[in-house]
Amino acid sequence: MSASSFDETEELVNWIRDRIRLPGYTQAKWTPSDSACVKDFADSLNIPALFISTNTAHVLRVGTTAPRDATTIMYFVKNGQVSVKPTTAVTALQFGTIHGEGISSLLQLMNTFYMQRLQQETSWPESIQKEFTAQFYRFMSSLTETVSRGCGKTVLYLPPIALDKANYKDKDLLQQLESTVIHWTRQIKEVVNNQDNAHDAEGAGPLEEIKFWEHRTEDLSGITDQLNRPGVKDIVDILSLAKSSYLQPFETLSQIIKQGSFEANDNLRFLKKLCPICEQMATASPFDIPSLLPKLLTSIRLIWMYSRFYNTEDRITSLLRKVSNEIISVCCKTISLQHIFNGDVEGSIRNLEETIECGVAWKTIYYSVAKSVNQASTSTTTSSSTPPVKWKFDDTSIFAQVDAFVQRCRELLEVCEGQIQFARKGQGSSSLPCFGGNRGQEIVKSLMGIETQFHQHIDRLRRLEYDILDVKITFWHTDFNVFKNGVKDLEAMTQNVINAAFDSVSTISAGCDLLQAFQTIAKREAIRRCVEKRTVDVYGMFKAEVVTVRNLFEKNKAVPPLSITEPQYAGAALWARGLQLRVKEDLARLALLTSLPRGAVELDEAQTQFDGLKAVLHDYIQKKYNDWIDELNSLGTTNLNSRLENPLMTKTSLALDAAVPTAASASTAGGVAGGNGAPGQTNPNPHALDVTNADKLLGRSNKGFLHCNFDRPLLQLFAEVHYWQYFNGEIQIPYIAHDICNQKEQLRVLREHVTLVVRDYNRILHELSTTERRLFDDIIRKLDRRIQPGLAKLTWLSKGVVEWYVNDCRKHCEATYRIVREFQDNKDVVASNCKMIAGLMHISIERNNVYDDGVFEVKQVSHRAAMETKLKAAYENIRSTMSAMYVHFTAGPGDVQREWARFVERADKTLEDSLRQSVKKSLQELSKAINGDAKTDPHPLFRVHVILEDGKVEFNPLMVNLTQMVNTAAKEIFNVISVVPRLTATVNGRADDHPPQPSTTTTITTDAPTQPVDGSESATSPTAVVAGAATTSSSGSHTSSFYQSIFNDEEILKVLVHIMNGMSASATELQKYLGYWDKYKLLWNQDKQAFIRR
């Protein structure tokens, strides 16, 4: 844009801005976009006008199209299709301001501008002048009527004609005047015809009725004043002289208007009496409206009695109907559909209920007043001859809208109830209650699905495009029926969820939990009835539970199911009390339920059954108490302390007697420590029998175990008193029992400490088998000397037992136990080494590997060396461990030394078995490689080459050599174990530094004949199985080495023979293979040179 063009635009904008006259306008509100719009208007030939206006917020709007919502508009209109410059703006533009509606501005423009131009025009021909003037006056008449009708008035247009009665014979004048009168007649007729139906609009209230009569009075008065104007009278006089036929209807209507004006004034005078109370009702709440209605009806009754024109049945009925409309209008203001659909139901329900009560109260008050009016009318006319005048208005017409509105409010109330039931709105409930059990998540999921479906129904109502509160719209009935049917389906689904939830209920507490959970969400009547039915079912479960408890009591009351720590009498009483509390707790849970009304028969029946059971159980408890008192009297009636003069401990001599008291003492000690006593039953402890059986399996003797020697009847007494105290004072404890029980805690501490000594001592014996006890006989004998005072001298009344005796005994028991544990740990070390030796393999054969000549032998030499090292290390570990074990028995007497020698022999035998097992496994592995087993065939082990040398086909290596190599590998297995001497010769300083070596050379042969491999070599005689076997000394297995003992084992010799048989069989098969080449012998036996010469 050039600088000159920009300056011209700014100059034109300033020219237009200087001429703007709008309310609230300031030049500061002008924006650059407004300047751009002015530029487009000035430059474009196709934009005819520019409009400037302000809205209610006084925001400036500039555009090229006329705004529709503005009341004051300023316009700039071009004179043709031209572009506007600052220099031509004065001649190219017309501008002005339009106030109010456009048609009012047009009337003003016609009256001020065109009317003057028409009256001043004298240059037109007469015919054109008359024709145009007639049409202009007709247009002005219609325009004036339209504008005045918009203002609620009736204006009779009087054309500016110079009237002269002498000109009544002028036909053009008469025609023009008659046209004016005809237009007036039509206007007045419309006013007269609309006096009874124009104001009876749907939804209008009493205040609208009063305003209507105010406007009508003003309108009729205005028409009357206009009829009395001089100009109108002149027109009437001229038409009267001319005897116009259009004058009579006009004069008739004029009289009607005058009469109507009088009637309107009279009606308005009476209706204004209603104005104050109607204004109060318009601003009141639905709750306050019923208190205003009697006064309103009284005023309406006065109008009905004293008004001359308004007391007709139709008008009073219409007025009462308007009261109904006003009530509906006021109530609609308090009802928010958005709140209902969004879940704000507490306030909505309150407003709806007040609205319903208001509608019902309106009808009730009306009928009450009508009845009073009719009774008063009847009593008044009884004394006079005039017929009674009663209120017999059309009730349907008066209350049809109210009844429909009340019904719609009830339907909206159902929507709110649905929000509370299915969407958990209102009352602060925003989440589902907690449902337990394995079906809890399933219940929550089902209820959430129901809630989702309900929200879909609510969304459908929310999207309705009409006003739900408008009772004249009947589409609501269809839409609400769809919603109502959907809610019924959701009710059925909710009931199914409730019923399904109770299918898995097996206890009353679980049923009460479910009922309490469902009570919080059961708001609708059908769902409450379902919950109530389920409540009755839970009460039925309670009744069945009472019967079950009663049967259980009758079945077990003779021998109650008590645990081993429960006393005979108090335990039985507490068992009965537990049955009572079990039922009582269920009854208390049922009492918290609110789903049954108070005084229901189920409540009374449940209470009656519980009272009967309670009486039976109370009698049983009292009987057990009396039996205990009798037993207590049998113990002694004066002093029970004499029962504490027993020794602290006893030692058992029989296996069963040892096991039972030991276990029993542990249980009783624990019982008193926890405040419980020993059981009143005399049955032995079944766990003690299990301990006895286990000891027998382990070779242990139960002789010599300690036993806590506390008086058993006193333990039972302590337990009885302790358990009777659970009755919280309902049962009285005798003084003699209280006296001894005062020492219970002191005795419990003492018994616990004694029991610790018993446990520590018995723990030592439990660690040792019968033979091991003989080995530890001297050590245990020394410990017994420390224990002896508790077996003879010390009693439960002795002083200072804990300080010196228990501590000393426990210290020596602990030292002895450490020795025993060390012995057992060393024994485990010996056993683990033996187990390791048993798992050694003295031959190494790799799977799927074929050995070349000499490779197998070299590998076995290396492997045997490694095994020999492991055996020496394991043996040395065993020897040193046993030497350490012997330290504790060095100073023992002869019987201990003899027992130690037997222990060493057993260890030696274990070591021999381990070596035998390892040798046997190794030979079996070699046998499996040569012969295979029942599951698999043998795989190739040695690679043998077939060689033609000196005209002879033979194997390399020879089978004799292979057999000898295998024989040597098997023999060397025995040589490996020869490095392990006997423990009997080495332990306790009697070991020989060098292990014995085998005295002879052993050759292993087969029991099957071996075919000669070539002409010069043959196998050993088949009759010899073992040649040069090691000679066993006459002193027996204890003096022979492991090598000799294991080599002479029959099972191992069988494995050796099986290996040699396998090698012999392989040699036979290979010999057959050599015979295959005999048919080619001619090839290498003939003279090759002679064959070539031929």
PyMOL commands that set and color helices and strands:
alter all, ss='L'
color gray80, all
select helices_A, chain A and resi 3-18+27-29+32-43+89-92+102-120+126-150+165-167+171-193+206-227+230-241+247-283+289-306+313-334+337-342+345-382+395-422+440-462+475-503+508-521+525-556+569-591+601-635+641-644+655-673+686-697+712-727+735-741+744-767+770-775+777-792+801-838+855-889+894-931+959-977+983-989+1042-1047+1050-1085+1088-1093
alter helices_A, ss='H'
color red, helices_A
select strands_A, chain A and resi 49-54+60-63+72-78+93-99+649-651+706-708+945-949+952-956+1003-1004+1026-1027
alter strands_A, ss='S'
color yellow, strands_A
deselect
rebuild
show_as cartoon
